[in-house]
Amino acid sequence: MADNRLKPAEWVNAGLKALAKSGFSALKADTLANRLGISRGSFYWHFADVGAFHAALLRHWREIAAEQVIARVEQAAAGENPLPRLLRGAFSVKPDLEVAVRTWAALDPVARRAVQAIDRRRLSYIEGQLVASGLAPARARARAQVLYWAFLGFVLSGKPLPDAEQAAVLDELLHITGLSP
C-alpha cells in the first residue's frame, strides 16, 4: 500500500493484527507505518497521538470480541439457549488477540480497564442467559464465573488440544454446568 490516505479503520485493523502477532510493543506509529508501507503522517492525520490510537484499538477489540460475538450468537440461536453456541464458538477461535490484549493490560492501566470492562460485559451476558434459562441469580452468577474462568484458562493455557479431545472437554463443561443433557 503506497497510499498515505488510509482510513482510521485500516490503521486499527493493522494494529490489531500487529498486536496479535507481535504484542503491544508493535503498536507504535513508525512500526505500523513501515508495515503498511506508508508514512507515519497518515497515522497522525487520524489519531492525535498513540494514546488515541490505543483507545480506538481497545474500542474495536471490545466490539469484535464481545458485542459482535453476542449479536451473532443471539441471531443464530433464535429460540434456543445461546450459551452452548457461544461456548462452542469461544473455544474454537485462535486466542492470539485475547492473549495479546491481556498481556498488554498487565502493563497498561488503559488496556487493563478495557479488559475489565469486557470481562464484566461477557460475564453479565452469560449470567443473564443463565437466569433466563431458569437459574436463580446467585447460582447463575456462580456458573457464569465458572464458565468464564474455563474460557480464560483455555485462552491463557497456550496448550491447544486436538479437536476431538477439545470437543469432549467442552461437552463435559456444558454437561457439568447444566447446559446440555
BATOR-459190 format. One line per field, with one value per residue (C-alpha): residue number from 1; x negated, y, z; residue in one letter. Coordinates in Angstrom, 1 decimal. Each point is the difference from the previous one (the first is absolute). Last residue first. Layout:
BEGIN
n: (NUM  ...)
c1: (X  ...)
c2: (Y  ...)
c3: (Z  ...)
res: (A  ...)
END
This chain:
BEGIN
n: (181  180  179  178  177  176  175  174  173  172  171  170  169  168  167  166  165  164  163  162  161  160  159  158  157  156  155  154  153  152  151  150  149  148  147  146  145  144  143  142  141  140  139  138  137  136  135  134  133  132  131  130  129  128  127  126  125  124  123  122  121  120  119  118  117  116  115  114  113  112  111  110  109  108  107  106  105  104  103  102  101  100  99  98  97  96  95  94  93  92  91  90  89  88  87  86  85  84  83  82  81  80  79  78  77  76  75  74  73  72  71  70  69  68  67  66  65  64  63  62  61  60  59  58  57  56  55  54  53  52  51  50  49  48  47  46  45  44  43  42  41  40  39  38  37  36  35  34  33  32  31  30  29  28  27  26  25  24  23  22  21  20  19  18  17  16  15  14  13  12  11  10  9  8  7  6  5  4  3  2  1)
c1: (28.2  -1.7  -0.4  0.1  -3.4  -1.4  1.4  -1.2  -3.5  0.1  0.9  -2.8  -2.5  1.2  -0.2  -3.5  -1.0  1.4  -1.6  -3.5  -0.6  -1.7  -2.6  -0.5  1.9  1.1  3.0  1.1  -0.4  1.9  2.9  0.1  0.0  2.9  2.0  -0.7  0.9  3.3  0.8  -0.5  2.1  2.7  0.1  0.5  2.5  2.2  -0.2  3.0  -1.5  0.4  -2.2  -2.7  0.3  -0.4  -3.1  -1.6  0.7  -1.2  -3.2  -0.7  0.6  -2.0  -2.9  0.2  -0.2  -2.9  -1.9  0.6  -1.0  -3.2  -0.7  0.2  -2.1  -2.9  -2.3  2.2  2.4  -2.5  -0.1  3.8  0.1  -2.6  1.8  3.3  -1.6  -1.7  2.9  0.7  3.7  1.8  0.6  1.9  2.2  0.9  0.6  2.3  2.0  0.4  1.0  2.7  2.9  2.4  2.7  -2.3  -3.5  -1.6  1.1  -1.0  -3.3  -0.8  0.9  -2.0  -3.1  0.4  0.3  -2.7  -3.3  0.7  1.4  -2.2  -3.1  1.3  0.2  -3.5  -1.5  1.6  -1.4  -3.4  0.1  1.0  -3.0  -2.3  0.8  2.6  1.2  1.3  -2.5  -2.6  0.0  -0.1  -3.1  -1.6  -0.9  1.1  -1.2  2.6  -2.6  -2.1  3.0  0.8  -3.5  -0.3  3.4  -0.7  2.2  -2.6  -1.0  3.5  -0.6  -1.5  2.7  3.1  -1.0  -1.1  3.3  1.9  -2.1  0.6  3.7  -0.2  -2.0  2.4  2.9  -1.6  0.1  -3.3  -0.9  -3.7  0.5  -3.0  1.6)
c2: (-33.2  3.3  3.4  -1.4  1.3  -3.5  -1.0  3.1  -0.5  -3.7  0.8  2.6  -2.6  -2.5  2.7  0.8  -3.6  -0.4  3.2  -0.8  2.2  3.4  0.8  3.7  -0.2  3.6  -0.4  -3.3  1.3  3.1  -2.0  -2.3  3.1  1.4  -3.2  -0.1  3.7  -0.5  -3.0  2.1  2.9  -2.4  -1.7  3.4  1.2  -3.2  -2.1  -0.1  0.3  3.8  0.0  -2.0  2.4  3.0  -1.5  -0.7  3.6  1.5  -2.1  1.2  3.6  -0.1  -1.6  2.5  2.9  -1.6  -0.4  3.6  1.2  -2.1  1.5  3.5  -1.0  -1.5  -2.7  -3.1  1.4  -0.5  -3.7  -0.2  1.7  -2.4  -3.1  1.0  0.8  -3.4  -2.1  -1.9  -0.7  -3.3  0.4  3.2  -1.4  -3.2  2.2  2.4  -2.8  -1.7  3.4  1.0  -1.9  -0.6  2.2  1.8  -1.4  1.4  3.6  0.0  -1.7  2.5  3.0  -1.4  -0.4  3.4  1.6  -1.9  -0.6  2.0  3.1  -0.2  -0.3  3.1  2.0  -1.2  0.9  3.5  0.6  -1.1  2.4  2.8  -0.9  -0.1  3.6  2.3  -2.8  0.3  2.3  -1.2  -3.5  1.3  2.0  -3.3  -0.4  -3.1  -3.6  -1.6  -1.7  3.1  2.1  -2.5  0.1  3.8  0.6  -2.4  -2.9  -2.7  0.1  -1.2  -3.5  -1.4  -2.0  0.9  3.6  0.3  -1.3  2.3  3.0  -0.8  -0.1  3.3  1.7  -1.3  1.2  3.5  0.2  -0.1  3.1  -0.5  -2.3  -2.2  -3.2)
c3: (28.8  -0.9  1.7  3.6  0.9  0.3  -3.4  -1.9  1.5  -0.9  -3.6  -0.1  1.2  -2.6  -2.8  1.2  -0.2  -3.5  -1.2  1.4  3.0  -0.1  2.6  0.4  3.2  -0.1  -2.2  1.4  3.6  -1.0  -1.4  3.1  2.2  -2.0  0.4  3.7  0.4  -1.9  2.2  3.2  -1.4  -1.2  3.5  1.7  -2.6  0.3  -3.2  -2.4  -3.5  0.1  3.2  -1.9  -3.0  2.3  1.7  -3.4  -1.1  3.3  -0.1  -3.5  0.8  3.3  -1.8  -2.7  2.5  1.9  -3.3  -0.9  3.5  -0.3  -3.5  1.5  3.0  -2.1  1.1  0.7  -2.5  -2.8  0.9  0.0  -3.4  -1.4  1.5  -1.5  -3.4  -0.1  1.2  -3.2  0.0  0.7  3.8  -0.4  -2.8  2.0  3.0  -1.8  -1.7  3.4  1.5  -2.6  1.7  -2.9  -1.7  -2.3  0.5  -3.2  0.7  3.6  -0.7  -2.7  2.2  3.0  -2.2  -1.5  3.4  1.7  -1.8  -3.1  1.7  3.0  -2.3  -1.9  3.2  1.0  -3.3  0.0  3.5  -1.1  -2.9  2.3  2.2  -3.0  -0.8  -1.5  -2.2  -3.6  -1.7  2.5  -1.6  -3.5  1.0  0.9  -3.6  -1.9  -0.6  2.3  2.1  0.0  1.1  2.7  1.5  -0.3  1.6  2.9  0.9  -0.6  3.7  0.8  -1.2  -3.2  -1.8  1.9  0.4  -3.6  -1.2  2.4  -1.2  -3.7  0.7  1.9  -2.8  -2.6  2.2  0.1  -3.8  -1.9  -1.9  -0.4  -3.0  -0.7  1.1)
res: (P  S  L  G  T  I  H  L  L  E  D  L  V  A  A  Q  E  A  D  P  L  P  K  G  S  L  V  F  G  L  F  A  W  Y  L  V  Q  A  R  A  R  A  R  A  P  A  L  G  S  A  V  L  Q  G  E  I  Y  S  L  R  R  R  D  I  A  Q  V  A  R  R  A  V  P  D  L  A  A  W  T  R  V  A  V  E  L  D  P  K  V  S  F  A  G  R  L  L  R  P  L  P  N  E  G  A  A  A  Q  E  V  R  A  I  V  Q  E  A  A  I  E  R  W  H  R  L  L  A  A  H  F  A  G  V  D  A  F  H  W  Y  F  S  G  R  S  I  G  L  R  N  A  L  T  D  A  K  L  A  S  F  G  S  K  A  L  A  K  L  G  A  N  V  W  E  A  P  K  L  R  N  D  A  M)
END
